[in-house]
Amino acid sequence: MVRLVYPRDEWVAIARELAATYRDTAPPGLVARIDALLAAAPAGWTGEPYALELDETSADVVRAIVRLGCGPTEQTELAAQQRASVAEADAIVRHHPRES
């Protein structure tokens, strides 16, 4: 078994891609397992990580979907890091004493 951990909003994106593209070819039980996870996870907790243990074949499908960019995790983290870096640089510039 492989343990995959993604935020709830990424599991939603994975489920959406499974329904749109892989519905007929998904490993047995994968769609139901993700649907059950999402049903148990509060809808408002979009960024909270949730783990799901899957067989190797199901895990490979989920990883392939994530690699294709269906989930926003990497982009969200990068954007947050960029905002933090810009804010830090702005604070340094604003509070640095200016020479006459």
VENDA-V531694 format. One record per pair of residues at least 6 apart in sequence whose ideal C-beta (glycine too) atoms are under 8 Angstrom apart, sorted by sequence separation. I is the first residue (numbers start at 1). J is the second residue. D is the distance in Angstrom with one decimal. If there is no record, write none. Layout:
# VENDA-V531694
i	j	d
I	J	D
I	J	D
This chain:
# VENDA-V531694
i	j	d
65	71	7.4
41	48	7.2
66	73	7.7
6	14	7.2
18	26	5.5
23	31	7.2
54	62	6.7
41	50	5.4
18	30	6.9
19	31	7.2
18	31	5.5
37	50	5.9
37	52	5.4
15	31	7.3
18	34	6.9
34	52	6.9
15	34	4.9
33	52	6.3
14	34	6.4
15	35	6.6
33	54	6.9
11	34	6.1
15	38	6.3
30	54	7.0
33	58	7.5
11	37	6.1
12	38	6.4
11	38	5.9
27	55	7.1
30	58	4.5
29	58	7.5
8	38	7.1
11	41	7.5
27	57	4.8
27	58	4.5
30	61	6.5
26	58	7.9
30	62	7.6
8	41	4.9
12	46	8.0
27	61	6.2
8	43	7.9
26	61	6.3
8	45	5.7
9	46	4.2
8	46	5.3
9	47	6.8
7	46	6.6
8	47	7.3
11	50	6.1
22	61	6.6
7	47	4.9
8	48	5.7
7	48	6.3
11	52	7.6
7	49	5.6
8	50	5.7
6	49	6.8
7	50	7.3
18	61	7.8
22	65	7.7
5	49	5.0
6	50	6.8
5	50	7.0
5	51	4.5
4	51	6.9
5	52	7.9
18	65	7.1
3	51	5.5
4	52	5.6
14	62	5.9
17	65	4.9
3	52	7.5
4	53	7.9
3	53	5.1
4	54	6.3
2	53	6.9
14	65	5.2
17	68	7.6
1	53	4.6
2	54	5.6
13	65	8.0
14	66	6.9
1	54	6.8
2	55	7.4
17	70	4.3
1	55	6.5
2	56	6.0
16	70	7.2
4	59	5.9
10	66	7.1
14	70	6.1
2	59	3.8
13	70	4.6
14	71	6.2
4	62	5.8
13	71	4.7
4	63	7.5
13	72	6.7
6	66	7.2
10	71	3.6
9	71	7.8
10	72	6.5
9	72	6.5
10	73	5.2
6	71	6.4
7	73	6.2
6	73	6.5
